[in-house]
Amino acid sequence: MLTRPEPLSLAERDRRWQLARDIMQTEDLAALIVYGDREAAAPAGFAPDCYFTNDRPGSIVVFVGDESPRIYTFASMMVADHLQASLRGDLQWIGAQQLFVGKTGRDVGAWLAERRLAGSRIGIIGLEPYPPFYFDGAMPARTLQGLTEALPTANWIPVYREFFRRASVKSEEELRLVRYAAHIGEAMSETLRATARPGVSEADLVAAVTATCFSMGGYTAELLLGSGPEYIGWGPPAWQYRAQAPRVLQEGDLVLSEIFALYGMMETQHQAAVAIGEVHPDILRAAAIARASYEAGLGALRTGNTFGDVVDAMEQPLLAAGGWHVHPLIHSLNPYGPVGFGTAPGIESLPEAARYAQLRRLPTVGRELPLQAGMCFAFEPNCAFGRHMANLGGTVLVGETGGVALNENSTRLMFAGG
């Protein structure tokens, strides 16, 4: 059992605030605006605001020079939470004088105009594409409109790549959170395996897995899950968005999942696959290819290589076997950035896919990224033969000589029972 990590320190806060100032200096910025998505989209689908506040998601953080950042929140409820935390004696990164209600481009722009920053270079984290959620950027058009109306002569500079380059290399404090999240995810994967059996519904699986996470003090927003003797989809269970009964598991099924475990806004992912009884031989063959892809990725995820080197290594077993795949083989975590689909065939391989007029393959993004120790990646190798698919994997850190795996059980095909 891992010991629960201590709360993030003020030294970690200062390190992150200095990271923001380094971006400002490198990009010659007078100010830096950090857009945070709304909290109701899980804790937040795009949450670099939390990176700088260590507080409730859903704000805009603004840095000017060497000053402490100003935080514009969406409603007074965050102020109430902040006040309650101070009365409780929680370690807080931001003071009352930094917190303002008014998460709009109009409010932020008016303050920057008061600071006489018209005509300045102002950086924004939130304008650039952010796969897999925001292909047009996370900041709403109205927010940007409010900023530009308040500062019509300012130069708006997208700086997410500069943020990723720095923030993706985790500190020791952050790595403790990542490891604890992986510990929670390992337990969630075992719960999936232990719960899966004939007669149990997919809803029972989701309930048990999420309960495990919350009981350990973690957070999870959703569970991607599907089941059947053959399964080719990838996403949340259909009964979560369509009015239909959750599927009931049967002998010979395979349960495929993607489990998300978060602790302190640090995320790990676990591709747990569970066979119930005797499954189709092509599932076993696909699982073996996925495991070979996982091992190839472990060997390549080392300093001195690029992200593209890892993608190339991971897709070789898939290409050699002639299989197809439905989702990326690898992508970064904490924060998201590079995504590796490779060149192997996708869902268009199935004859039934010809009915769809426009199928677009998603490209590999970030091939040129040099790997540094302390970067986090989700390994999710997947392979399918016909309608029989298997996926597995987990969270891996870049190491000096190879990847450092943070979990074990979901990196192989698991079997129900026992």
C-alpha positions as a Markdown table, in Angstrom:
| # | Residue | x | y | z |
|---|---|---|---|---|
| 1 | Met | 0.0 | 0.0 | 0.0 |
| 2 | Leu | 1.3 | 3.4 | -0.9 |
| 3 | Thr | 1.1 | 6.2 | 1.6 |
| 4 | Arg | -1.2 | 9.0 | 0.7 |
| 5 | Pro | 1.0 | 11.9 | -0.5 |
| 6 | Glu | 1.2 | 15.2 | 1.5 |
| 7 | Pro | -0.6 | 18.2 | 0.0 |
| 8 | Leu | 1.4 | 20.2 | -2.6 |
| 9 | Ser | 3.7 | 22.7 | -0.9 |
| 10 | Leu | 4.2 | 26.4 | -1.4 |
| 11 | Ala | 7.6 | 25.6 | -2.9 |
| 12 | Glu | 5.7 | 23.7 | -5.6 |
| 13 | Arg | 3.5 | 26.7 | -6.1 |
| 14 | Asp | 6.5 | 29.0 | -6.5 |
| 15 | Arg | 8.0 | 26.6 | -9.0 |
| 16 | Arg | 4.9 | 26.6 | -11.1 |
| 17 | Trp | 4.5 | 30.4 | -10.9 |
| 18 | Gln | 8.1 | 30.8 | -12.0 |
| 19 | Leu | 7.3 | 28.5 | -14.9 |
| 20 | Ala | 4.6 | 31.0 | -16.0 |
| 21 | Arg | 7.1 | 33.8 | -15.7 |
| 22 | Asp | 9.7 | 31.9 | -17.8 |
| 23 | Ile | 7.1 | 31.6 | -20.5 |
| 24 | Met | 6.5 | 35.3 | -20.4 |
| 25 | Gln | 10.2 | 36.1 | -20.6 |
| 26 | Thr | 10.8 | 33.6 | -23.4 |
| 27 | Glu | 7.9 | 34.9 | -25.5 |
| 28 | Asp | 8.4 | 38.5 | -24.5 |
| 29 | Leu | 4.9 | 38.8 | -23.0 |
| 30 | Ala | 3.5 | 41.6 | -20.8 |
| 31 | Ala | 0.9 | 39.2 | -19.4 |
| 32 | Leu | -0.2 | 35.6 | -19.5 |
| 33 | Ile | -3.9 | 34.5 | -19.5 |
| 34 | Val | -4.6 | 30.9 | -18.5 |
| 35 | Tyr | -8.1 | 29.7 | -19.4 |
| 36 | Gly | -9.6 | 26.9 | -17.3 |
| 37 | Asp | -12.6 | 24.9 | -18.5 |
| 38 | Arg | -15.8 | 24.6 | -16.5 |
| 39 | Glu | -15.7 | 22.2 | -13.6 |
| 40 | Ala | -18.9 | 20.4 | -14.6 |
| 41 | Ala | -17.0 | 18.9 | -17.5 |
| 42 | Ala | -15.5 | 16.3 | -15.0 |
| 43 | Pro | -13.3 | 18.3 | -12.7 |
| 44 | Ala | -12.4 | 20.1 | -15.9 |
| 45 | Gly | -11.5 | 18.8 | -19.4 |
| 46 | Phe | -8.9 | 21.5 | -19.7 |
| 47 | Ala | -7.6 | 22.7 | -16.3 |
| 48 | Pro | -4.3 | 24.6 | -16.5 |
| 49 | Asp | -5.9 | 27.1 | -14.1 |
| 50 | Cys | -5.7 | 24.4 | -11.4 |
| 51 | Tyr | -2.0 | 23.9 | -12.2 |
| 52 | Phe | -1.4 | 27.4 | -11.0 |
| 53 | Thr | -4.0 | 27.8 | -8.3 |
| 54 | Asn | -4.2 | 24.3 | -6.7 |
| 55 | Asp | -7.8 | 25.1 | -6.2 |
| 56 | Arg | -11.3 | 24.6 | -7.5 |
| 57 | Pro | -11.5 | 24.2 | -11.3 |
| 58 | Gly | -13.1 | 26.7 | -13.6 |
| 59 | Ser | -11.2 | 30.0 | -13.5 |
| 60 | Ile | -9.1 | 32.3 | -15.6 |
| 61 | Val | -5.7 | 33.0 | -14.1 |
| 62 | Val | -3.8 | 36.1 | -15.2 |
| 63 | Phe | -0.1 | 36.8 | -14.6 |
| 64 | Val | 1.4 | 40.3 | -15.1 |
| 65 | Gly | 5.1 | 40.7 | -14.6 |
| 66 | Asp | 6.4 | 39.3 | -11.3 |
| 67 | Glu | 3.2 | 39.9 | -9.4 |
| 68 | Ser | 1.1 | 37.1 | -7.8 |
| 69 | Pro | -1.5 | 36.0 | -10.3 |
| 70 | Arg | -5.1 | 37.3 | -10.3 |
| 71 | Ile | -7.9 | 34.7 | -10.5 |
| 72 | Tyr | -11.2 | 35.3 | -12.1 |
| 73 | Thr | -13.8 | 32.7 | -11.0 |
| 74 | Phe | -17.2 | 32.0 | -12.4 |
| 75 | Ala | -19.3 | 32.5 | -9.3 |
| 76 | Ser | -19.2 | 33.5 | -5.6 |
| 77 | Met | -19.4 | 29.8 | -4.6 |
| 78 | Met | -15.7 | 29.5 | -5.2 |
| 79 | Val | -15.2 | 32.4 | -2.8 |
| 80 | Ala | -17.3 | 30.6 | -0.3 |
| 81 | Asp | -15.2 | 27.4 | -0.7 |
| 82 | His | -12.0 | 29.4 | -0.5 |
| 83 | Leu | -13.2 | 31.1 | 2.8 |
| 84 | Gln | -14.3 | 27.7 | 4.2 |
| 85 | Ala | -10.9 | 26.2 | 3.4 |
| 86 | Ser | -9.1 | 29.1 | 5.2 |
| 87 | Leu | -11.4 | 28.6 | 8.3 |
| 88 | Arg | -10.5 | 24.9 | 8.3 |
| 89 | Gly | -6.8 | 25.7 | 8.1 |
| 90 | Asp | -6.1 | 24.1 | 4.7 |
| 91 | Leu | -2.9 | 24.9 | 2.9 |
| 92 | Gln | -3.9 | 27.3 | 0.2 |
| 93 | Trp | -1.9 | 28.7 | -2.7 |
| 94 | Ile | -3.9 | 31.8 | -3.3 |
| 95 | Gly | -5.1 | 34.6 | -1.0 |
| 96 | Ala | -8.4 | 36.4 | -0.8 |
| 97 | Gln | -6.9 | 39.5 | -2.4 |
| 98 | Gln | -6.2 | 37.5 | -5.6 |
| 99 | Leu | -9.7 | 36.1 | -6.1 |
| 100 | Phe | -12.3 | 38.0 | -8.2 |
| 101 | Val | -15.8 | 36.9 | -9.4 |
| 102 | Gly | -16.1 | 37.6 | -13.2 |
| 103 | Lys | -14.8 | 34.8 | -15.5 |
| 104 | Thr | -15.3 | 36.8 | -18.7 |
| 105 | Gly | -13.1 | 38.2 | -21.4 |
| 106 | Arg | -14.8 | 41.6 | -20.6 |
| 107 | Asp | -13.7 | 41.6 | -17.0 |
| 108 | Val | -10.2 | 40.3 | -17.6 |
| 109 | Gly | -9.7 | 42.7 | -20.6 |
| 110 | Ala | -10.9 | 45.7 | -18.6 |
| 111 | Trp | -8.3 | 45.0 | -15.9 |
| 112 | Leu | -5.5 | 44.6 | -18.4 |
| 113 | Ala | -6.5 | 47.8 | -20.1 |
| 114 | Glu | -6.4 | 49.6 | -16.7 |
| 115 | Arg | -2.8 | 48.2 | -16.4 |
| 116 | Arg | -2.1 | 50.0 | -19.7 |
| 117 | Leu | -1.3 | 46.9 | -21.7 |
| 118 | Ala | -3.0 | 48.0 | -24.9 |
| 119 | Gly | -0.7 | 47.1 | -27.8 |
| 120 | Ser | 1.2 | 44.6 | -25.7 |
| 121 | Arg | 2.0 | 41.0 | -26.5 |
| 122 | Ile | -0.3 | 38.9 | -24.3 |
| 123 | Gly | 0.0 | 35.1 | -24.1 |
| 124 | Ile | -3.0 | 32.8 | -23.9 |
| 125 | Ile | -3.1 | 29.2 | -22.8 |
| 126 | Gly | -6.4 | 27.9 | -24.3 |
| 127 | Leu | -6.4 | 29.0 | -27.9 |
| 128 | Glu | -4.6 | 26.1 | -29.5 |
| 129 | Pro | -6.1 | 22.7 | -30.3 |
| 130 | Tyr | -6.2 | 20.3 | -27.4 |
| 131 | Pro | -6.9 | 16.8 | -28.5 |
| 132 | Pro | -8.9 | 14.7 | -27.8 |
| 133 | Phe | -11.4 | 17.3 | -26.5 |
| 134 | Tyr | -11.0 | 20.7 | -28.1 |
| 135 | Phe | -9.9 | 20.7 | -31.7 |
| 136 | Asp | -10.7 | 24.4 | -32.0 |
| 137 | Gly | -9.2 | 25.3 | -28.7 |
| 138 | Ala | -10.8 | 25.5 | -25.2 |
| 139 | Met | -11.4 | 29.2 | -24.8 |
| 140 | Pro | -14.9 | 30.2 | -25.9 |
| 141 | Ala | -15.2 | 32.7 | -28.8 |
| 142 | Arg | -17.1 | 35.2 | -26.6 |
| 143 | Thr | -14.3 | 35.2 | -24.1 |
| 144 | Leu | -11.8 | 36.0 | -26.7 |
| 145 | Gln | -14.1 | 38.6 | -28.2 |
| 146 | Gly | -14.4 | 40.4 | -24.8 |
| 147 | Leu | -10.6 | 40.5 | -24.6 |
| 148 | Thr | -10.1 | 41.9 | -28.1 |
| 149 | Glu | -12.8 | 44.5 | -27.6 |
| 150 | Ala | -11.1 | 45.7 | -24.4 |
| 151 | Leu | -7.6 | 45.6 | -25.9 |
| 152 | Pro | -8.1 | 46.0 | -29.7 |
| 153 | Thr | -4.4 | 46.6 | -30.4 |
| 154 | Ala | -3.0 | 43.8 | -28.3 |
| 155 | Asn | -1.1 | 40.9 | -29.9 |
| 156 | Trp | -2.6 | 37.6 | -28.7 |
| 157 | Ile | 0.1 | 34.9 | -28.6 |
| 158 | Pro | -0.9 | 31.2 | -28.3 |
| 159 | Val | 1.6 | 29.6 | -25.8 |
| 160 | Tyr | 0.2 | 26.2 | -25.0 |
| 161 | Arg | 3.2 | 24.4 | -26.5 |
| 162 | Glu | 5.6 | 26.4 | -24.3 |
| 163 | Phe | 3.5 | 25.5 | -21.3 |
| 164 | Phe | 3.4 | 21.8 | -22.3 |
| 165 | Arg | 7.2 | 21.7 | -22.9 |
| 166 | Arg | 7.8 | 22.9 | -19.3 |
| 167 | Ala | 4.8 | 21.4 | -17.4 |
| 168 | Ser | 5.1 | 17.9 | -18.8 |
| 169 | Val | 8.3 | 17.2 | -16.9 |
| 170 | Lys | 6.9 | 16.5 | -13.4 |
| 171 | Ser | 8.5 | 17.5 | -10.1 |
| 172 | Glu | 9.1 | 15.0 | -7.4 |
| 173 | Glu | 6.0 | 16.3 | -5.6 |
| 174 | Glu | 3.9 | 15.8 | -8.7 |
| 175 | Leu | 5.3 | 12.3 | -9.4 |
| 176 | Arg | 4.1 | 11.3 | -5.9 |
| 177 | Leu | 0.6 | 12.3 | -6.9 |
| 178 | Val | 0.9 | 10.4 | -10.2 |
| 179 | Arg | 2.1 | 7.2 | -8.5 |
| 180 | Tyr | -0.7 | 7.4 | -6.0 |
| 181 | Ala | -3.3 | 7.9 | -8.8 |
| 182 | Ala | -1.8 | 4.8 | -10.5 |
| 183 | His | -2.1 | 2.9 | -7.2 |
| 184 | Ile | -5.8 | 3.8 | -7.2 |
| 185 | Gly | -6.2 | 2.8 | -10.9 |
| 186 | Glu | -4.5 | -0.6 | -10.2 |
| 187 | Ala | -7.2 | -1.3 | -7.5 |
| 188 | Met | -10.0 | -0.1 | -9.9 |
| 189 | Ser | -8.7 | -2.6 | -12.6 |
| 190 | Glu | -8.7 | -5.4 | -10.1 |
| 191 | Thr | -12.2 | -4.5 | -9.1 |
| 192 | Leu | -13.3 | -4.8 | -12.7 |
| 193 | Arg | -11.7 | -8.2 | -13.0 |
| 194 | Ala | -13.2 | -9.5 | -9.7 |
| 195 | Thr | -16.7 | -8.2 | -10.5 |
| 196 | Ala | -16.9 | -9.4 | -14.1 |
| 197 | Arg | -18.9 | -12.7 | -14.4 |
| 198 | Pro | -21.9 | -14.0 | -16.2 |
| 199 | Gly | -25.1 | -12.4 | -15.0 |
| 200 | Val | -23.5 | -9.1 | -13.9 |
| 201 | Ser | -24.5 | -6.0 | -15.9 |
| 202 | Glu | -22.2 | -3.3 | -17.3 |
| 203 | Ala | -23.8 | -0.9 | -14.9 |
| 204 | Asp | -22.7 | -3.2 | -12.0 |
| 205 | Leu | -19.1 | -3.0 | -13.3 |
| 206 | Val | -19.2 | 0.8 | -13.5 |
| 207 | Ala | -20.6 | 1.1 | -10.1 |
| 208 | Ala | -18.0 | -1.2 | -8.5 |
| 209 | Val | -15.0 | 0.4 | -10.3 |
| 210 | Thr | -16.0 | 4.0 | -9.5 |
| 211 | Ala | -16.8 | 3.1 | -5.9 |
| 212 | Thr | -13.3 | 1.7 | -5.5 |
| 213 | Cys | -11.8 | 5.0 | -6.8 |
| 214 | Phe | -13.9 | 7.2 | -4.5 |
| 215 | Ser | -13.4 | 5.0 | -1.5 |
| 216 | Met | -9.6 | 5.5 | -1.9 |
| 217 | Gly | -10.0 | 9.3 | -2.0 |
| 218 | Gly | -9.5 | 9.5 | -5.8 |
| 219 | Tyr | -11.6 | 10.9 | -8.5 |
| 220 | Thr | -12.9 | 9.6 | -11.8 |
| 221 | Ala | -15.2 | 11.2 | -14.2 |
| 222 | Glu | -16.1 | 8.3 | -16.5 |
| 223 | Leu | -15.3 | 4.8 | -17.5 |
| 224 | Leu | -15.0 | 3.8 | -21.1 |
| 225 | Leu | -16.4 | 0.3 | -21.4 |
| 226 | Gly | -17.9 | -2.2 | -23.7 |
| 227 | Ser | -18.5 | -6.0 | -23.7 |
| 228 | Gly | -19.5 | -8.9 | -25.8 |
| 229 | Pro | -18.1 | -11.9 | -27.6 |
| 230 | Glu | -16.9 | -9.3 | -30.2 |
| 231 | Tyr | -16.7 | -5.6 | -29.7 |
| 232 | Ile | -15.3 | -2.8 | -31.9 |
| 233 | Gly | -16.5 | 0.4 | -30.3 |
| 234 | Trp | -14.6 | 2.8 | -28.0 |
| 235 | Gly | -16.3 | 5.2 | -25.6 |
| 236 | Pro | -18.6 | 5.3 | -22.6 |
| 237 | Pro | -21.3 | 2.6 | -22.4 |
| 238 | Ala | -24.2 | 3.4 | -24.8 |
| 239 | Trp | -26.7 | 3.2 | -21.9 |
| 240 | Gln | -25.1 | 6.3 | -20.4 |
| 241 | Tyr | -26.3 | 8.5 | -23.2 |
| 242 | Arg | -29.0 | 6.4 | -24.9 |
| 243 | Ala | -32.1 | 5.2 | -23.1 |
| 244 | Gln | -31.5 | 1.4 | -23.1 |
| 245 | Ala | -30.8 | -1.3 | -20.6 |
| 246 | Pro | -27.1 | -2.0 | -19.6 |
| 247 | Arg | -25.8 | -5.2 | -21.3 |
| 248 | Val | -25.6 | -8.3 | -19.1 |
| 249 | Leu | -22.3 | -10.2 | -19.3 |
| 250 | Gln | -22.3 | -13.8 | -20.6 |
| 251 | Glu | -19.8 | -16.6 | -20.8 |
| 252 | Gly | -17.3 | -16.1 | -23.6 |
| 253 | Asp | -17.5 | -12.3 | -23.3 |
| 254 | Leu | -14.6 | -9.9 | -23.3 |
| 255 | Val | -14.9 | -6.7 | -21.3 |
| 256 | Leu | -12.8 | -3.8 | -22.6 |
| 257 | Ser | -12.3 | -0.7 | -20.6 |
| 258 | Glu | -10.3 | 2.5 | -20.1 |
| 259 | Ile | -10.1 | 3.5 | -16.5 |
| 260 | Phe | -9.3 | 7.0 | -15.4 |
| 261 | Ala | -7.9 | 7.6 | -11.9 |
| 262 | Leu | -7.1 | 11.1 | -10.6 |
| 263 | Tyr | -5.5 | 12.3 | -7.5 |
| 264 | Gly | -4.7 | 16.0 | -6.9 |
| 265 | Met | -5.6 | 16.6 | -10.6 |
| 266 | Met | -2.9 | 14.2 | -11.7 |
| 267 | Glu | -4.3 | 11.5 | -14.0 |
| 268 | Thr | -3.4 | 7.9 | -14.8 |
| 269 | Gln | -5.1 | 5.7 | -17.3 |
| 270 | His | -5.5 | 1.9 | -17.3 |
| 271 | Gln | -6.7 | -0.2 | -20.2 |
| 272 | Ala | -8.2 | -3.1 | -18.3 |
| 273 | Ala | -9.4 | -6.1 | -20.5 |
| 274 | Val | -11.1 | -9.1 | -18.8 |
| 275 | Ala | -12.0 | -12.4 | -20.5 |
| 276 | Ile | -15.0 | -14.3 | -19.1 |
| 277 | Gly | -14.4 | -18.0 | -19.7 |
| 278 | Glu | -13.3 | -19.1 | -23.1 |
| 279 | Val | -13.1 | -16.2 | -25.6 |
| 280 | His | -12.6 | -16.3 | -29.4 |
| 281 | Pro | -9.0 | -17.2 | -30.4 |
| 282 | Asp | -8.6 | -14.0 | -32.4 |
| 283 | Ile | -9.1 | -12.1 | -29.1 |
| 284 | Leu | -6.2 | -14.0 | -27.6 |
| 285 | Arg | -4.1 | -13.3 | -30.7 |
| 286 | Ala | -5.0 | -9.6 | -30.6 |
| 287 | Ala | -4.1 | -9.4 | -26.9 |
| 288 | Ala | -0.7 | -10.9 | -27.6 |
| 289 | Ile | 0.0 | -8.3 | -30.3 |
| 290 | Ala | -1.1 | -5.5 | -27.9 |
| 291 | Arg | 1.3 | -6.9 | -25.2 |
| 292 | Ala | 4.1 | -7.0 | -27.7 |
| 293 | Ser | 3.3 | -3.4 | -28.6 |
| 294 | Tyr | 3.4 | -2.5 | -24.9 |
| 295 | Glu | 6.8 | -4.0 | -24.4 |
| 296 | Ala | 8.2 | -2.3 | -27.5 |
| 297 | Gly | 7.0 | 1.0 | -26.1 |
| 298 | Leu | 8.6 | 0.4 | -22.7 |
| 299 | Gly | 11.9 | -0.2 | -24.4 |
| 300 | Ala | 11.6 | 3.0 | -26.5 |
| 301 | Leu | 10.3 | 5.4 | -23.9 |
| 302 | Arg | 13.7 | 6.7 | -22.8 |
| 303 | Thr | 15.6 | 9.9 | -22.8 |
| 304 | Gly | 17.4 | 10.5 | -26.1 |
| 305 | Asn | 14.4 | 9.3 | -28.1 |
| 306 | Thr | 11.5 | 11.3 | -29.5 |
| 307 | Phe | 7.8 | 10.7 | -29.1 |
| 308 | Gly | 7.8 | 9.6 | -32.8 |
| 309 | Asp | 10.4 | 6.9 | -32.0 |
| 310 | Val | 8.0 | 5.4 | -29.4 |
| 311 | Val | 5.0 | 5.5 | -31.8 |
| 312 | Asp | 7.1 | 3.7 | -34.5 |
| 313 | Ala | 8.2 | 1.0 | -32.1 |
| 314 | Met | 4.7 | 0.4 | -30.7 |
| 315 | Glu | 3.0 | 0.0 | -34.1 |
| 316 | Gln | 5.5 | -2.5 | -35.5 |
| 317 | Pro | 3.9 | -5.6 | -34.0 |
| 318 | Leu | 0.5 | -4.3 | -35.2 |
| 319 | Leu | 1.8 | -3.7 | -38.7 |
| 320 | Ala | 3.5 | -7.1 | -38.9 |
| 321 | Ala | 0.4 | -8.9 | -37.7 |
| 322 | Gly | -1.9 | -7.2 | -40.2 |
| 323 | Gly | -4.3 | -6.0 | -37.5 |
| 324 | Trp | -6.2 | -2.7 | -37.2 |
| 325 | His | -6.8 | -0.4 | -34.3 |
| 326 | Val | -9.5 | 1.9 | -33.0 |
| 327 | His | -7.8 | 4.4 | -30.7 |
| 328 | Pro | -4.3 | 5.8 | -30.1 |
| 329 | Leu | -1.4 | 3.5 | -29.1 |
| 330 | Ile | 0.0 | 6.2 | -26.8 |
| 331 | His | -0.6 | 9.8 | -25.7 |
| 332 | Ser | 0.8 | 12.1 | -23.1 |
| 333 | Leu | -0.7 | 12.8 | -19.7 |
| 334 | Asn | -0.4 | 15.6 | -17.2 |
| 335 | Pro | -1.0 | 17.5 | -19.5 |
| 336 | Tyr | -2.3 | 16.1 | -22.7 |
| 337 | Gly | -0.3 | 16.9 | -25.8 |
| 338 | Pro | 1.3 | 14.4 | -28.2 |
| 339 | Val | -1.0 | 11.7 | -29.5 |
| 340 | Gly | 0.3 | 8.6 | -31.4 |
| 341 | Phe | -2.0 | 6.8 | -33.8 |
| 342 | Gly | 0.7 | 5.6 | -36.1 |
| 343 | Thr | 0.0 | 4.4 | -39.6 |
| 344 | Ala | -1.7 | 1.1 | -39.1 |
| 345 | Pro | -5.3 | 0.7 | -40.4 |
| 346 | Gly | -8.3 | 1.9 | -38.5 |
| 347 | Ile | -12.0 | 1.2 | -38.4 |
| 348 | Glu | -12.2 | 1.7 | -42.2 |
| 349 | Ser | -10.8 | -1.9 | -42.4 |
| 350 | Leu | -14.2 | -3.3 | -41.7 |
| 351 | Pro | -16.5 | -3.8 | -44.7 |
| 352 | Glu | -19.4 | -2.2 | -42.8 |
| 353 | Ala | -17.4 | 1.0 | -42.6 |
| 354 | Ala | -18.1 | 1.7 | -46.3 |
| 355 | Arg | -21.6 | 2.9 | -45.3 |
| 356 | Tyr | -20.1 | 6.0 | -43.8 |
| 357 | Ala | -19.4 | 8.9 | -46.2 |
| 358 | Gln | -16.5 | 10.6 | -44.5 |
| 359 | Leu | -14.0 | 8.7 | -42.3 |
| 360 | Arg | -11.0 | 10.7 | -41.3 |
| 361 | Arg | -8.0 | 9.1 | -39.6 |
| 362 | Leu | -6.5 | 11.2 | -36.8 |
| 363 | Pro | -2.8 | 11.9 | -37.3 |
| 364 | Thr | 0.1 | 11.4 | -34.9 |
| 365 | Val | 0.7 | 14.8 | -33.2 |
| 366 | Gly | 4.1 | 15.7 | -31.6 |
| 367 | Arg | 6.5 | 13.3 | -33.3 |
| 368 | Glu | 9.4 | 15.6 | -32.8 |
| 369 | Leu | 9.0 | 16.0 | -29.0 |
| 370 | Pro | 12.2 | 15.0 | -27.2 |
| 371 | Leu | 11.5 | 12.8 | -24.3 |
| 372 | Gln | 12.7 | 13.8 | -20.8 |
| 373 | Ala | 12.7 | 11.9 | -17.6 |
| 374 | Gly | 9.6 | 12.6 | -15.6 |
| 375 | Met | 7.2 | 12.9 | -18.5 |
| 376 | Cys | 4.0 | 10.8 | -18.2 |
| 377 | Phe | 2.4 | 8.8 | -21.0 |
| 378 | Ala | -0.7 | 6.6 | -21.3 |
| 379 | Phe | 0.2 | 3.3 | -23.1 |
| 380 | Glu | -2.9 | 1.9 | -24.7 |
| 381 | Pro | -1.9 | -0.5 | -27.5 |
| 382 | Asn | -4.9 | -2.1 | -29.2 |
| 383 | Cys | -5.3 | -4.6 | -32.0 |
| 384 | Ala | -8.2 | -6.1 | -33.8 |
| 385 | Phe | -8.7 | -8.9 | -36.3 |
| 386 | Gly | -12.1 | -8.6 | -37.9 |
| 387 | Arg | -14.6 | -7.8 | -35.1 |
| 388 | His | -12.4 | -9.2 | -32.3 |
| 389 | Met | -10.4 | -6.6 | -30.5 |
| 390 | Ala | -8.2 | -6.4 | -27.4 |
| 391 | Asn | -6.6 | -3.5 | -25.7 |
| 392 | Leu | -4.4 | -3.2 | -22.6 |
| 393 | Gly | -1.9 | -0.8 | -21.1 |
| 394 | Gly | -1.3 | 1.7 | -18.3 |
| 395 | Thr | 0.6 | 4.7 | -17.3 |
| 396 | Val | 4.4 | 4.9 | -17.9 |
| 397 | Leu | 7.0 | 7.5 | -17.0 |
| 398 | Val | 10.0 | 8.3 | -19.3 |
| 399 | Gly | 13.2 | 6.8 | -17.8 |
| 400 | Glu | 16.8 | 7.1 | -18.6 |
| 401 | Thr | 17.1 | 3.6 | -20.1 |
| 402 | Gly | 13.4 | 2.7 | -20.7 |
| 403 | Gly | 9.9 | 3.3 | -19.5 |
| 404 | Val | 9.0 | 3.1 | -15.9 |
| 405 | Ala | 5.6 | 1.2 | -15.6 |
| 406 | Leu | 3.4 | 2.4 | -12.8 |
| 407 | Asn | 0.9 | -0.5 | -12.9 |
| 408 | Glu | 0.9 | -4.1 | -13.8 |
| 409 | Asn | -2.5 | -5.9 | -13.9 |
| 410 | Ser | -4.1 | -4.0 | -16.9 |
| 411 | Thr | -0.9 | -4.4 | -19.0 |
| 412 | Arg | -2.0 | -8.0 | -19.8 |
| 413 | Leu | -5.2 | -9.7 | -20.6 |
| 414 | Met | -6.9 | -10.5 | -17.3 |
| 415 | Phe | -9.3 | -13.4 | -16.6 |
| 416 | Ala | -12.4 | -13.3 | -14.6 |
| 417 | Gly | -12.9 | -15.4 | -11.5 |
| 418 | Gly | -10.4 | -16.8 | -9.0 |
